Amino acid sequence: MFIAIAQFPKINEGKETKFLEWFAWSNEEFSQFKGFVRRRLLKSQGGGNYAALIEFETFEDFKVVGGSPFHAVSAKRVAQLLDGNPVPASYVEVMG
């Protein structure tokens, strides 16, 4: 199992609803890719920024998304809503 976590920067003021709409839309698109397991939106319990937990069967499956036209459109759409860029981190499940 391949897992990516994207830490989102602060959402621009007045754009949180649009951000949540973007996430729902992009989730639908992600789900169409081979190897997709799930993608969840998390919010810091202390009221901080959001993070996305993204799971794919393999890193190779995940890489296909990054090179797809969908990824470019999705990134452009969300960039307008954020004060900065998401910070990604990736992991491979070793025990479960």
C-alpha positions in Angstrom: 0.0 0.0 0.0 1.3 3.5 -0.9 0.1 6.4 1.2 0.6 10.1 0.5 -0.2 12.9 2.9 -0.6 16.4 1.6 -0.5 19.2 4.2 -2.5 22.1 2.8 -1.5 25.7 3.7 -3.9 28.2 5.0 -7.0 28.6 2.9 -7.6 32.1 1.6 -10.2 34.0 3.5 -13.8 33.3 2.3 -12.6 30.3 0.2 -13.2 27.4 2.6 -16.5 26.3 1.0 -14.9 26.4 -2.4 -12.0 24.3 -1.1 -14.4 21.7 0.3 -16.2 21.6 -3.0 -12.8 21.2 -4.8 -11.9 18.3 -2.6 -15.2 16.5 -3.2 -14.8 17.1 -7.0 -11.2 15.9 -7.0 -12.1 12.9 -4.9 -14.5 11.8 -7.6 -11.8 12.2 -10.2 -9.1 10.4 -8.2 -11.5 7.4 -7.7 -11.4 6.7 -11.4 -7.7 5.9 -11.5 -6.4 2.3 -11.3 -5.2 1.3 -7.9 -7.1 4.1 -6.0 -8.1 2.9 -2.5 -9.3 6.1 -0.8 -8.7 9.8 -0.2 -9.8 11.5 3.0 -9.7 15.1 4.1 -8.5 15.7 7.7 -8.5 18.8 9.8 -6.4 19.5 12.8 -8.3 19.0 16.0 -6.9 22.3 17.2 -8.5 24.1 14.3 -5.5 24.4 12.1 -5.1 23.6 8.4 -6.3 20.6 6.4 -4.4 17.6 5.3 -5.3 14.9 2.7 -4.6 11.2 3.3 -4.3 9.5 -0.1 -4.1 5.7 -0.5 -3.2 3.8 -3.6 -2.4 0.1 -4.1 1.1 1.0 -5.4 3.4 4.0 -5.9 3.3 3.3 -9.7 -0.5 3.7 -9.7 -0.1 6.9 -7.8 2.5 8.3 -10.2 0.0 7.9 -13.1 -2.2 10.5 -11.4 0.7 13.0 -11.1 1.4 12.8 -14.8 -2.3 13.1 -15.8 -4.1 16.1 -17.4 -6.5 15.8 -14.4 -3.6 16.6 -12.0 -2.7 19.8 -13.8 -6.3 21.0 -13.8 -6.8 20.1 -10.2 -3.7 21.8 -9.0 -4.5 25.0 -10.9 -8.0 25.0 -9.5 -7.0 24.6 -5.9 -4.0 27.0 -6.1 -6.5 29.9 -6.3 -7.9 28.9 -3.0 -4.7 28.5 -1.0 -2.1 30.8 0.5 0.9 28.8 -0.7 1.4 25.2 -1.9 0.5 21.9 -0.4 3.4 20.0 1.1 3.5 16.3 0.2 5.0 13.4 2.0 4.9 9.8 0.9 4.9 6.5 2.8 4.9 2.8 2.1 3.0 0.5 4.5 5.4 -1.9 6.2 3.1 -3.4 8.8 -0.6 -3.4 9.2 
